[in-house]
Amino acid sequence: MADVVVVGTGLIGTSCALALRASGFTGRIAGIGRSRANLDAARARGAIDRGYAFEERWASELVGARTVLVAVPIAQNRSVFAALAPALDAASVIIDAGSTKQEVIAAARATLGAHLARFVPSHPVAGSERSGAEAANAGLYVGRQVIVTPLPETDPEALRAAGEFWTACGARIASLDAARHDRIFAAVSHLPHLLAFLLVDEIASRADSAEYLANAGGGFRDFTRIAASSPEMWRDIALANRDALQSEIAVFRQALDALALSISHGDGTAIEALLERAAKVRRTWGESGVGATEGVPAI
Amino acid sequence: MADVVVVGTGLIGTSCALALRASGFTGRIAGIGRSRANLDAARARGAIDRGYAFEERWASELVGARTVLVAVPIAQNRSVFAALAPALDAASVIIDAGSTKQEVIAAARATLGAHLARFVPSHPVAGSERSGAEAANAGLYVGRQVIVTPLPETDPEALRAAGEFWTACGARIASLDAARHDRIFAAVSHLPHLLAFLLVDEIASRADSAEYLANAGGGFRDFTRIAASSPEMWRDIALANRDALQSEIAVFRQALDALALSISHGDGTAIEALLERAAKVRRTWGESGVGATEGVPAI
């Protein structure tokens, strides 16, 4: 008989619960998860009132729940939805928090049955390179964007309720088509994450990596911050969004090849033109919107 | 008759002058540069006592100077050294501040004549994506590393004096072979800078780039911070260090191809293994040394 059920009490789910608490929400919040450590940490921090492992008897908590937030690595959505479905209350709004949307929608279509109209696919564009309930914080979503990608079937009332949920967490709401979302985030988020992981791994794999890492400075630090992110979460994203990601990798590799050619030709004019274009865009971006909130960790 | 002459009063040179002032240095500091705006800004900020454009008569300022700091984009070192050489005082220590070392050493060998033994090649591993005297700050070098790459000919007394100069600016000194330096920085600094510039340019070149950039979050922000850096400076670095950079690009492209293959095969095990290795290294690096100074801008 919880008001809110958070499935997955890692960084994202626990931060939502803490944000709700901070907004003055006094209802009951139950947590369900696979990690006893995260459940205990979420409870110790006051984010949830009670925590259940998946194998425990949590079904009664779903009775009358206003919101069920599913915040698990993407590959787990299908089995989590399937486990929840029989116990879901017809009045509950189901919200996910994944960084790719088409695969979670397919999982929902395959498992949620009549509850599909109450499911609102959501991507909070916020996070951290840290993971787990211990890393959660009530301010994670403040001023950040949450992108919803509603289905044709989505109940407008459920969409409105999901918007209110995220707004209570401090976020702004935007709406996108799911396929468009996945293409955009392949370029602006998934590819840079993989490039950062790749650079660190490639340097770390050298016999003399210690000397390289000892000399790395602030550019390396910021460029690779996201390479400390959850490997499981990013493995799932890479696979869930593989088509869009593969075209982004192909386009990026072409650009890298062209730059390598300019360098080998000593073509300073071409190199400077590229750097000028990028610097102009990045400086402008940095002065407005998301870029202006320098220092706030977010994925 | 200045005590210190700063040639190039941009971010790096002006920050050195401000750092010296902050350390209690009360001697005369003269500035020489191509940008009247930077010279005026450096003077207005109290970094230099007098500023000269290159075409002005600055030679007398070099008489008796303890230190001549040359902090210009790398491609300009040769002509700057050649212009300075006839007026250099035999007792002056000449220091550069470039991010690649072999090319500046070649420029010094070609131009400095008898002053070569008083030249100490230096790379302050500090900077910012911002440029110019207005962006300079007295704390830029505090706790950062300056790498010196002395020549066989380098006068030990000049090396010691250069170390004192950088220490007065707040930095720590390390020493490396110049070729080794250039290889290491190609991997940990020059390549990530170019990757960041490339990602921004590649996204910005799309007809619908505005929608991509509007959805970019904190991962993109940190990954691309260095893409706002000076295009001229980074063009020069790419060309000056082109051999090392080209092998780094080749190695990185191979790693990217391997990852693309794992993604197309849906090989989650291989992907997760790579991400795990990288995350482990990045987390450890972040807890020690340079990585621990999160939030301090540095190149």
Interface residues (C-beta under 8 A of the other chain):
Chain A: A75 V125 A126 G127 E129 R144 Q145 I147 A174 L176 I184 F185 A187 V188 S189 L191 P192 H193 L194 L195 A196 F197 L198 L199 V200 D201 E202 I203 A204 S205 S209 E211 Y212 L213 A214 N215 A216 G217 G218 G219 F220 R221 D222 F223 T224 R225 I226 A227 A228 S229 S230 P231 E232 W234 R235 D236 A238 L239 R242 L245 Q246 I249 A250 V251 F252 R253 A255 L256 D257 L259 A260 I263 S264 G266 G268 I271 E272 L274 L275 E276 R277 A278 A279 V281 R282 R283 W285 G286 G289 V290 G291 T293 E294 G295 V296 P297 A298 I299
Chain B: A75 V125 A126 G127 E129 R144 Q145 I147 A174 L176 I184 F185 A187 V188 S189 L191 P192 H193 L194 L195 A196 F197 L198 L199 V200 D201 E202 I203 A204 S205 S209 E211 Y212 L213 A214 N215 A216 G217 G218 G219 F220 R221 D222 F223 T224 R225 I226 A227 A228 S229 S230 P231 E232 W234 R235 D236 A238 L239 R242 L245 Q246 I249 A250 V251 F252 R253 A255 L256 D257 L259 A260 I263 S264 G266 G268 I271 E272 L274 L275 E276 R277 A278 A279 V281 R282 R283 W285 G286 G289 V290 G291 T293 E294 G295 V296 P297 A298 I299
